[in-house]
Every structure is written in structure tokens, then in C-alpha cells.
Amino acid sequence: GALEFAKAANARGVTIFYISNRTADQAGPTVDNLRKAGFPIKDASQYLGKNTPLGGCQDSGSDKGCRRQLVGRTHRVLMHFGDQLGDLVSIASNTPAGREQAVRPYLGWVGERWFMLPNPSYGSWEPALFNNDGSQTEAERRRQKLNALRY
């Protein structure tokens, strides 16, 4: 439904920005891929990749906060979509408690202005479960994943 939603929003005059952790120099091929898939994108200015010049703000690592702010300087942001929490909010401490603290002020926006399209394959959620310790065995990581399931 992502393509249909994007097309419907575009038809109503909504400008869609694609904030990605692909690098800024990959804009050309990425924009081409979006167009080939049918996503509305007029030009490369709607693609904000890693290392996009941000004028007074500097993202660190895979954080997208400055790129989100850049969009907000010229546009009223109606909705955010992402496949992990860091697409919606900057996370200062990648622990379960740190992630909860980062999103807590915005919980009322979840499902109204913020939408998560979960990616169970990878994301910053996974190392948060292991205290960001990649040296643990696969069995221990699996145990911690199962322990983290709440439902």
C-alpha cells in the first residue's frame, strides 16, 4: 500500500521527501529506482541521503534528525513513515530504556502522524537488546530477542 498511498498524497499536493541512509552521492540511482517503482519524485531535492549538506546541523552515524529538520524548515510535515524508530526520532542511548525515553514525548503521534512499517530483519532495535554487544553468541542473542517479546 505504500505506493498507492504515496501517489494519493502526491495527487493532493503533498510533497514527499525520501530520507535515506544511502549516501547523498547515490541520489541519482536511488531517484531512478523510486521513479521506476512508480513513487512520485520530481527531482533529487526530495531525496536526502547520508552526508546531505545541512547548513548548521550535523547528523552523526545513521541519525536522520538534521535531515528531518531540513525538511521542516521549508515544509509543514504532516506524517513520518519509517521501518525503525530512528527514522522518526533521534535516539541518544540505544538501549530499550533510551529508546523508550526518546519516543515517550511523541507517543500521541504514533498511529496519527508517525507510522512504523516494521522491518524484522535488521535495525537499531536489535543491538539495543544485546546492550550493543555484538560478541554474544547467536543462541544468547536469540534468547534475548525472545525475552524482549511482550505479546
N, C-alpha and C positions, 0 to 999 in steps of 0.2 A: 503493500500500500504506500510505500514511501514515494515512489514515482508519481502515482496518481495524486497524492497529497501535494507534492511539490508543484505539479502542473496546475492544480486547482488554486493554490496560493498565488502562483505567478499570474494566473488569469485574472485574479482580483487585485493586481498591482503590488503584490508583496515581492520585495527583493530578497532573494535567498543568498546567504553567504555560506560558503563551504570552508570551515576551519579544520585544517588537517595537520597531522604531524608528518606528512610528507613534506619535503623541503620546498622552499619557495622556488628554487630553480627547477622543480618538477611541475610547475604550474601548467606549462604548455601541454604535456601529455595527460595530465590529470584533467584539465578542462576538456581536452579532446575526448577522454573516456566518459566524462559526465555527459557531454553532448551526444556521444554515440549511444549511451544508455537512455537518452531522452530527457535528462534533467535540464531544467531551464537555467541557463547561464549566458548572459550577454557577452561578458568579456572576463579576462583574467583578474580584474579587480575584485570580483566576487569570490576568488579563491585566496585564502590566507593560510599559507603554509608556514612551516617552521622557518625561522630566520627572516620573516617578513619585516621590513623596516617599520618600526612602530612609533617613532617620534616621542622620546621621553619615557618610554616604558620598556622594560627588558624581561621577557619570559625566561625562565630557567628550566632546563630539561625539556620535558614534554608539556609543561604548563601552557595553557591557552588563554590565561587571564588577560594579558595585554591585547591579544588579537580580538577577544570579545569586547574589551573596552574601545578598541579602534572602531569597531562597527557601531558601538553605541555613541560615538562622537558625532556621527552623521545620520544615524537612523534610529528610529524607535524600535526596540527589539520586542517582538511580540511573543516569540517562543524560542526555546532552545531544544535541540534534539541531540542525543549522543548515545554512544554504546558503553560509556562508563562515566562514573561520577566526575572525573577530571575534565570531561567535556563541558560540564555545567558550572563548576565551581573550582577555585584553586584550593588544593589540599596542602596545608603546611606540614602535617605529620601523617605519613602513610601508614597508619595503624587503624584498627577498627574504631577506636575512640577518636582519633584525629579526623577520620573520615566523617564520623557522626557529628563531630563538632563543626566541621566545615559546612555541612548541609543543613544543620539544625535551624539556622535563621530563615531558611528558604523552604522548609517543609510544606508550607501552604501553597507553594508554586508547583510542587510535584504533581503531575497529572492535570495541571491547569495551564502552566506556562513552560514547565520543564517536562520533557518526556525522555524516558530511557528505553532504548532498543537494546536489550541486554546482549552482551557478547560473552558466552560461557567459555570461549576458547582461550582468551587472554585478556589482560588488562591490569591496571594497577591494583585492583581488588585482590588479586592472587598473592603477590608478595606481602600485602598487608596482613594476610592470615598467618604468614610464617615469620612475622616480625622482621620482614625484609631480609631474611637469612636464606640465601639460595643454596646453602651447603646441606640442607636437610635431605634425607632420603625421600624417594618417591612415596614410599609407604607412609612416612611421617607427614608429608605434605597432604596425601590423600586423607589421612586421619583428621588432620586439622580442617580440611575442607568439609568433611562430613560433620565434624563438631560445630562448624560455623552455620550449618543449615538450620534455620529457625522454623521452617514449615514442612 
